[in-house]
Amino acid sequence: MLLSRRGVSGIAALMAGLVATRVATAAEAGAKTHRVAMQVSTNDAVVFDLALNNAVNLAREYGEAAEEVEVEIVAYGPGLHMVRADTSPARARVKSVIESVPGIVISACGNTITAMEHAEGRKLELLPDVGVVRAGAVRLVALQEAGWSYLRV
C-alpha cells in the first residue's frame, strides 16, 4: 500500500497522540518502576561507556515519562578494571553519573576482587560509590529472577 506524504504525516501525528495518551494514562495509573541489570565483563572502555550511556538514557527516558527506573551495572572478570581506582579509564564519568543520575548503581564482583588481589599481591581500591557484591554472575541471576530486565551491552 502506498501512502502519500500527507498520509505518512497523519500516521505520525496519530502515533504521537497515542504515545502521549499512553504516557498520561501510565502516570495516572501510578508509575511503574523499571529495573534493568547490565553486565560489564570485558576490559573495554567503549563497552563500559556504552553501559553508562544506556543507564543515563534509561533514566532520562523513563524520567520524562514520569516513571521510575533502577539500573545496576555489575562489573566482574576483566570488566572489574572499569571500576578500579588504579585502572579505570572512566573515573570522572562514573563519579558524574552516580552523583547526578538517581537510580543508577554500579557493583563490583567480590570474587573477582579477591582473585585480582591474590594475583597482584595487594589490596585493590575501587572508585568511590562502587558497591561490592559477593559474586557478579550470581548477582545478575538474582536480579533477573527478581524480575529485573537484562540489557546486554
C-alpha positions in Angstrom: 0.0 0.0 0.0 1.4 3.4 -1.0 1.0 6.3 1.3 1.2 9.9 0.3 3.3 12.3 2.4 0.1 13.6 3.9 -0.8 10.1 4.9 2.5 9.5 6.5 2.3 12.8 8.4 -1.2 11.8 9.6 0.0 8.4 10.8 3.0 10.1 12.6 0.6 12.5 14.3 -1.7 9.7 15.3 1.2 7.7 16.7 2.5 10.7 18.6 -1.0 11.2 20.1 -1.2 7.6 21.1 2.2 7.7 22.8 1.2 10.9 24.7 -2.1 9.3 25.8 -0.2 6.2 26.9 2.3 8.2 28.9 -0.6 10.3 30.5 -2.5 7.1 31.3 0.6 5.4 32.9 1.2 8.5 35.1 -2.5 8.5 36.2 -2.4 4.8 37.0 0.7 5.0 39.1 4.1 4.9 37.5 5.8 1.6 37.1 9.3 1.1 38.3 11.6 -0.3 35.6 14.5 -2.3 36.8 17.4 -3.1 34.5 20.6 -5.1 35.1 23.7 -4.8 32.8 26.9 -6.7 32.9 30.4 -5.4 32.1 32.7 -8.4 31.9 35.3 -7.1 29.4 38.2 -4.7 30.0 36.9 -2.4 27.2 36.3 1.3 27.8 34.0 1.5 24.8 31.7 -1.2 26.2 31.7 0.4 29.7 30.9 3.8 28.2 28.0 2.2 26.3 26.7 0.7 29.6 26.9 4.2 31.2 25.2 5.8 28.2 22.4 3.2 28.3 21.9 3.8 32.0 21.7 7.5 31.6 19.4 7.2 28.6 17.0 4.9 30.5 16.9 7.3 33.4 16.2 10.2 31.1 13.5 8.5 29.0 11.6 7.0 32.0 12.0 10.2 33.9 10.4 12.2 31.1 7.5 9.6 31.2 7.2 10.2 35.0 8.2 6.6 35.6 11.0 5.4 37.9 14.0 3.4 36.9 16.6 1.4 38.8 19.7 0.3 36.9 22.5 -1.8 38.2 25.7 -2.3 36.3 27.6 -5.3 37.5 31.4 -5.4 36.7 33.2 -8.7 37.0 36.1 -10.6 35.5 38.2 -8.3 33.2 35.4 -5.8 33.5 36.4 -5.0 37.0 39.2 -2.8 35.6 36.5 -0.3 34.6 35.7 0.4 38.3 39.2 0.0 39.8 40.7 3.3 41.1 44.0 2.5 39.5 42.9 1.2 36.1 39.6 2.8 35.3 39.6 5.0 32.2 36.2 6.4 33.3 36.8 7.8 36.8 35.3 11.2 36.1 32.3 9.8 34.2 31.5 7.3 36.8 31.5 9.9 39.5 29.4 12.3 37.4 26.8 9.6 36.6 26.5 8.3 40.2 26.2 11.8 41.6 23.8 13.3 39.1 21.6 10.4 38.0 19.4 8.9 40.7 18.6 5.2 40.4 22.0 4.0 38.9 24.1 1.7 40.9 27.5 0.2 40.0 28.5 -3.1 41.6 31.9 -4.9 41.6 32.3 -8.7 41.9 33.8 -9.7 45.2 35.1 -12.9 43.8 37.0 -11.1 41.0 38.4 -8.6 43.6 39.7 -11.5 45.7 41.3 -13.2 42.7 42.9 -10.0 41.4 44.2 -9.1 44.9 45.7 -12.6 45.2 47.3 -12.4 41.7 48.7 -8.9 42.3 49.7 -9.4 45.9 48.0 -6.2 47.1 44.6 -4.7 48.2 42.6 -3.2 45.4 40.8 0.1 45.7 37.5 0.7 43.8 36.1 4.0 42.6 34.1 5.9 45.2 30.4 4.8 45.4 31.0 1.5 43.7 29.5 -1.3 45.7 30.6 -4.8 46.1 28.5 -7.9 45.7 29.7 -11.4 46.6 29.6 -12.8 43.0 28.8 -10.8 39.9 27.3 -13.6 37.9 25.2 -14.7 40.8 24.0 -11.1 41.3 22.9 -10.8 37.7 21.0 -14.1 38.0 19.3 -13.0 41.3 18.3 -9.7 39.7 16.7 -11.4 36.7 15.0 -13.9 39.0 13.5 -11.0 40.9 12.0 -9.6 37.7 14.7 -7.2 36.5 15.2 -6.9 32.8 18.7 -7.8 31.4 20.3 -5.5 28.9 23.3 -6.8 27.1 26.0 -4.2 26.3 
